[in-house]
Structure formats: structure tokens, C-alpha cells
Amino acid sequence: MLAAHHTRSRPRRSPRRILRIATTGLAAVLVLGACSSRAPVEDQAATGTLDEPIVVTDQRGKTHTFTEPIDSIVTTVIPAPSMITALDQSYDRVKGVNQSTITRDKDSTFADMFPQALDNTVVAGPDFVPNVETIIELDPDVVIQWADQGDYETFIGPIEAAGYPVIGLQYGTQEDLETWVTMFSQLLGKPERGAQLLDRMHATIDELRGFAAARTTSPRTIFLRTAGDGGYNAGMSSSDAYMHNWMTLPGATNVAADVEYSTQSALNVEQLLEWNPEVIFTSSMTALTPADVYADPALAGLDAVKNKRVYAVPSGGFWWDPPSAESHLMMKWAAAMLHPDTYTVDLRAEITEHYEFLYGTTVTDEQIDDLLRFDANSDSAGYGVLAR
């Protein structure tokens, strides 16, 4: 395929710098050259203030080059603001977010640390379709958008047509998460922060792999997202979902690994009874709690219910079940729930230290209680070991 190099800048409402964006790829030339609302200008490389340009290749394979620091980031991707904040130790560069991000952050530890997150500008709803008019008003240096959640013409094309560089992401694996960390830290001009965070994740992964290798038992487990008239949704327990990673890493058997990945379809109770999980995790993204599972008479025969081993996943700077900057903490928490007699960790101390590193903030005991969801886990076996 032919490659092309295209350079544009845009007018500003204030006498700020001109940002040079170089995009590699014939598709970018067609979109930006034919549809952009911005007038073409001469190459602006000479006006850049970076000693070396920022070069980021997104998960579409498109390469973007920035010759000036990135001060303004807009994202429709829900976990991106907390990850950017963790890498930057500041919320200042996040100028527009998904409505679901604001909804998630209400009454959260993240909002305690960064209250301005609740007043940010909304640039997309839960469907991730961008409000291009609002994006143009914000005039960001870069936009972060999903590249695998729908068609290009709806999700990315209109943003690029307006002349803004789009970092396209894909979702699902630990490798994807680590790619986000690398790209975001590059955009922020802080690649060393990204490397430090990845070192922490890799150390946890290596530790838990070693721990799992020494186990002679593998508890049966499952992740439940929602409940409804048709049964329980276990589609995000699929091996194609990120949750499979942190369940199996510490040495557990995901009984729903072979189900079809879905955020909506229900799994009938009969199948749950046949699998008979010993440990059940309920999502931090939905209203389902251990109390709901314990209260369902149809599930009374499950080992997890009889032994009170149903656990609500924590929620801190972000929900802990999907990938985030805190995923290494999620892995340790899951190991402690799956192997309470053999895996020892001072999780409260880990949270305190990691939050200092991630957010530059000292969390209180009350905040740790809140993010560990002691209210939802009050009746769950062994949870008192995490108490202060």
C-alpha cells in the first residue's frame, strides 16, 4: 500500500502555538485532504518547541507525529481519563470525556482526588459516538477514540474530517492495556512514567505466575456482570474478556471461559448450577452485588453461595474489573479472594503506596474502605482480613 505524509495546522482562538501533526497512511490523506475544515498551510516543523517530536503509532497502525507538547486531550474512551491522570499525576490535560466517565466518577475515590473530573465537558455518550461540534469548540491537540467499537464513518471519520488527530484504540487483553500505557505516556511526554507503571504490572504478573505454578488446586470461579429475568450475564467471564486474565493468573479455573463474549446475554441458572463455581465475582460496573446472589433461592446450592465466597470487585481510580492503571492491584485482590489461606498480601499498604505513585495522593483509611467496597462485601467470607 502506498504511504503518504500529510502535514496540517489549525487556527486557534488564542495566540497559542501552532501544532504540527504528521499522519502516515493513504486513508488519512484522503480524509484530511478532502474533508478537513481547516485550511492547508506550509510545513510548520520549524515552529515546534520539542527537542524531539512525539511519535505515536495507534492500534490501527496509523502513525502520528507531534512537534509541540500536548496540552489538551479529549477522549470518548471511558478508562482513558484515569489512566492519563495516573501517568501525568494531574487531571489538567483532560479537557473532554465520555458521559459514562463522569457518571462512574461520582462519589468515587477518583473524584475525591480530582474533583474537577465531575465538571468536565461531555464529548460522547455511552455509545462512544463523538459530538464533533463540542470537540471543535474544545479544539484539542489530540482525540482518543475506540477503533474497534463500530464503523470508521461514525466513530473516527468525522473527527479526522474536522482536522483532529485521532489515537485509535482496541480493547480486550493485557497487551492492549500495556499498549495504552505506552501510547498515553508518549503523548504526555513522560515515557519513563509509562515504563515505571509497566514494571509494576510485570512484577505482579511474574509474582502471581510463580504463585499459581506452585498450587495443587484451582478453584472454580466466574465473573457475573448483571442479573435479569433470563438469568445472569457471564459473557464478560469469557476468555475473550479482560476479566479472564485476572481470574486465571493467580491459578483458578474460569468455568465460563468458553461462553460467547457479551455484555448483555443471559446465562441460565441451570448452567450455573452445573458449573457450581466456588468463587463468584460481581462487577463494579453494575448494580449486582453479593447480597443479590445470596438472596436468590435458585442459587442456594452453589458452593460459592453456601460458603459466602461471592465478592464485589473494587472500584478506585477506575473500576477494577476492566483494564486500568490499577490492574496490578486488581490481580493481587483477586489472588487474595481466590486463595485466602495461601496468598498473603497487605493490600491496604499496597494501595497506599501505589496511589502515591499513580496519583501523587495519600489515601485515607476511609477511602481505602470505600474503594474495597466493604459495604457490599460485608457478608463475604474472609473479607475482614482487608480491614484496617
Secondary structure by P-SEA (a helix, b strand, c coil): cbbbbbbbbbbbccccbbbbbbbbcaaaaaaaaccccccccccccccccccbbbbbbccccbbbbbcccccbbbbcccaaaaaaaaaaccccccccccaaaaaaacccccccccccccccccccccccccaaaaaaaacccbbbbbccccccccccaaaaaaccccbbbbbbcaaaaaaaaaaaaaaaccaaaaaaaaaaaaaaaaaaaaaaaacccccccccccccccccccccccccccaaaaaaaccbbbcccccccccccccccaaaaaaacccbbbbbccccccaaaaaaccccccccccccccbbbbbbccccccccccaaaaaaaaaaaaacccccccaaaaaaaaaaaaaccccccaaaaaaaacccccccccccccccc
